[in-house]
Amino acid sequence: MRVSAIPPADSQIYYGEVGRGRWEGRFTFRLTSWPIFRRARLGIKNRFLILSMATVQRLFGASRMTSEIWLEEKRESLGVVHNAIRLTKWHVPIYVVEETYTLDLDGNSVVVEARERFGPFPFLFRVKKRYPATIHPPGTSSTYWIPLLGADWIATYHVREDRRHLEGRIVCDFAEATETIRKLA
């Protein structure tokens, strides 16, 4: 009698086989609708951060993005994944986030817990949040529903066939961001 191994779940492929390691690339951000941005109920702090990011991007171009993903085992789920992301311009931090992804036993659902910070000063503009994500078959694309800067954003990511390049698009009613990153190790 042959014993077959259980294939990895889509989320284990996405984070463990494809994602694990160090990544580097570029991040862009732009406002897509000034009228909707002006009407949005964002608050002064979020409006300031959005305008700051859009201004830096427009004047000086894309930011550098780095990410490092590592895994840990956990019995109640298919695993826990950690991701440390940094956006910088001229080595100055613009956005830093530490995320923990808990992979659901269904193989596709993920709960993200994030601790983020905006700007170069670690004590200002800190946020903690929790939101859902889904990893799509065959473990090379994902969708995240992110509450960010007072708005609801949808982030979609696609891994290229070589499994060493990832492209992301993050959108809300008034803005769009893109990520284009490659795996270093």
C-alpha positions in Angstrom: 0.0 0.0 0.0 1.3 3.4 -1.0 1.1 6.3 1.4 0.8 9.7 -0.3 1.9 12.9 1.3 -0.7 15.6 1.9 0.0 18.5 -0.6 0.6 21.9 1.0 -2.4 24.3 1.2 -2.5 27.4 -1.1 -1.5 29.6 1.8 1.5 27.4 2.7 2.6 27.6 -0.9 2.2 31.4 -1.1 4.0 32.2 2.1 6.2 29.2 2.7 7.4 28.1 -0.8 7.2 31.4 -2.7 7.2 34.2 0.0 9.8 33.1 2.5 13.0 35.1 2.2 14.1 38.7 1.5 12.4 40.9 -1.2 13.3 44.3 -2.6 11.7 46.6 -5.2 9.8 49.8 -5.7 6.6 51.3 -4.4 4.5 54.0 -6.0 1.5 56.0 -4.7 -0.8 58.5 -6.3 -4.2 60.1 -5.8 -6.6 59.1 -8.6 -9.6 61.3 -7.7 -9.2 64.6 -6.0 -13.0 65.2 -5.7 -13.5 61.9 -3.9 -10.4 62.5 -1.7 -11.8 66.0 -0.7 -15.2 64.5 0.2 -13.8 61.5 2.1 -14.1 61.4 5.9 -10.5 60.7 6.7 -9.6 63.0 9.6 -6.7 65.5 9.6 -3.9 63.0 10.5 -4.8 60.6 7.6 -5.4 63.4 5.2 -1.9 64.8 6.1 -0.2 61.4 5.7 -1.9 60.8 2.3 -1.0 64.2 0.9 2.6 63.8 2.2 3.0 60.4 0.5 1.5 61.6 -2.7 3.7 64.7 -2.7 6.9 62.8 -2.0 6.1 60.3 -4.8 5.2 63.0 -7.3 8.2 65.2 -6.7 10.9 62.5 -6.2 9.5 59.3 -7.7 9.0 55.7 -6.4 10.1 54.7 -3.0 12.3 51.7 -2.2 10.5 48.7 -0.7 12.0 45.9 1.3 10.3 42.9 2.9 11.5 39.9 4.8 9.2 36.9 5.4 9.7 34.1 7.8 7.6 31.3 9.2 6.8 29.6 12.6 4.8 26.5 13.4 1.5 26.7 15.2 -0.8 23.9 16.1 -4.2 25.7 15.9 -3.5 26.8 12.3 -1.5 25.9 9.2 1.2 28.2 10.5 2.1 31.7 11.4 4.1 33.9 9.0 5.9 37.2 9.9 6.6 40.0 7.4 8.6 43.1 8.1 8.1 45.7 5.4 9.9 49.1 5.0 9.3 51.9 2.5 12.1 54.4 2.4 13.2 57.4 0.3 16.9 58.2 0.5 17.2 55.8 3.5 14.6 57.8 5.4 11.6 55.6 6.6 8.3 56.6 5.1 6.3 53.5 6.2 7.2 50.6 8.4 4.9 47.7 9.2 5.4 44.4 11.0 2.7 41.9 10.1 1.7 38.5 11.4 -0.4 36.2 9.2 -2.2 33.4 10.8 -3.1 30.7 8.2 -6.5 29.2 8.6 -7.0 25.5 8.5 -9.1 25.9 5.3 -5.9 26.5 3.4 -6.9 29.9 1.9 -8.1 32.3 4.6 -5.6 34.4 6.5 -5.9 36.8 9.5 -3.4 39.7 9.4 -2.4 41.6 12.5 -0.4 44.7 11.7 1.6 47.2 13.7 2.4 50.1 11.4 4.2 53.4 11.6 4.2 56.3 9.2 7.1 58.7 8.7 10.6 58.9 10.0 9.7 59.4 13.7 9.1 56.1 15.5 6.9 57.6 18.2 4.4 59.4 15.8 1.6 58.0 13.7 1.4 54.4 15.0 -1.5 52.1 14.2 -2.5 48.5 15.2 -5.1 46.7 13.2 -6.5 43.3 12.1 -7.9 42.4 8.8 -8.7 39.4 6.5 -6.9 38.1 3.4 -7.5 35.2 1.0 -4.8 33.2 -0.9 -6.1 32.0 -4.2 -5.3 28.6 -5.9 -2.7 27.5 -6.8 -1.0 29.7 -4.1 0.4 32.4 -6.4 -2.1 35.3 -5.8 -3.8 36.9 -3.0 -6.4 39.6 -1.9 -6.2 41.7 1.3 -9.0 43.9 2.6 -7.1 46.6 4.5 -8.4 49.5 6.6 -5.7 52.1 6.0 -5.4 55.8 6.5 -9.2 56.2 7.2 -10.3 54.3 4.0 -11.0 50.8 2.9 -8.4 49.5 0.5 -8.2 46.3 -1.5 -4.8 44.9 -2.3 -4.2 42.3 -4.9 -0.9 40.5 -5.5 0.3 38.2 -8.3 3.4 36.1 -8.3 5.1 35.7 -11.7 5.7 32.2 -13.1 9.4 32.4 -12.0 8.2 32.7 -8.4 10.8 35.4 -7.8 8.8 38.5 -8.8 5.6 39.8 -7.3 3.4 42.6 -8.4 0.8 44.3 -6.2 -1.9 46.9 -6.6 -3.5 48.6 -3.6 -6.6 50.7 -4.3 -9.3 52.7 -2.6 -11.9 55.1 -3.9 -9.4 58.0 -4.3 -5.9 56.5 -4.6 -3.7 53.7 -6.0 -0.4 52.2 -4.9 1.7 49.7 -6.7 4.5 47.3 -5.5 6.9 45.6 -7.9 9.4 43.5 -5.9 11.9 40.7 -6.6 13.2 37.9 -4.3 16.8 38.3 -3.2 17.2 35.2 -1.1 
